[in-house]
Amino acid sequence: MRRSKAELVDVLLELAQADRAVLRQLTARFEVAATADELVTGTRQAIADATDFDARDINRNFDYGYEA
């Protein structure tokens, strides 16, 4: 099917808003410039994503979000 560019961009934005990993990949791939406030917010989110774990896994080895 043929879609317009605007439609494809809208879908990418929806996906990026729903999944921060997708947002990080798109931002890195297209070298999107960010303001200082956006960098601070993004850094905090990346740290939270990278260190997030299930409390039931305390005292066990668990995966890290290396991409974050």
NUVEX-990644 format. One line per 2 residues: for each residue x, y, z of C-alpha. Coordinates in nm, 2 decimals. Last residue first. Layout:
residues N
X/Y/Z  ...
end
This chain:
residues 68
1.96/0.31/2.73  2.11/0.06/2.48
2.27/-0.13/2.77  1.94/-0.19/2.94
2.07/-0.43/3.21  1.97/-0.79/3.25
1.93/-0.94/3.59  2.16/-1.13/3.83
1.98/-1.21/4.15  1.97/-1.04/4.49
1.65/-0.85/4.40  1.46/-1.01/4.11
1.12/-0.99/4.28  1.16/-0.61/4.27
1.15/-0.63/3.89  1.42/-0.42/3.74
1.48/-0.07/3.60  1.85/0.04/3.59
1.88/0.11/3.22  1.54/0.25/3.19
1.58/0.49/3.48  1.92/0.60/3.36
1.78/0.65/3.01  1.49/0.85/3.15
1.72/1.08/3.35  1.94/1.13/3.04
1.65/1.21/2.82  1.52/1.47/3.07
1.86/1.63/3.10  1.91/1.62/2.72
1.56/1.77/2.66  1.63/2.05/2.90
1.96/2.13/2.72  1.79/2.14/2.39
1.81/1.84/2.15  1.94/1.80/1.80
1.81/1.50/1.61  2.10/1.29/1.46
1.86/1.09/1.24  1.99/0.75/1.36
2.04/0.86/1.72  1.70/1.02/1.76
1.53/0.73/1.59  1.70/0.48/1.81
1.64/0.68/2.13  1.27/0.72/2.04
1.24/0.35/1.97  1.39/0.27/2.31
1.14/0.52/2.46  0.84/0.32/2.35
0.49/0.47/2.33  0.61/0.81/2.22
0.84/0.67/1.97  0.57/0.45/1.82
0.33/0.74/1.79  0.60/0.96/1.63
0.69/0.68/1.38  0.32/0.65/1.29
0.28/1.03/1.24  0.60/1.03/1.02
0.45/0.75/0.80  0.12/0.95/0.76
0.31/1.27/0.67  0.52/1.08/0.41
0.20/0.96/0.25  0.12/0.59/0.23
0.11/0.35/-0.06  0.00/0.00/0.00
end
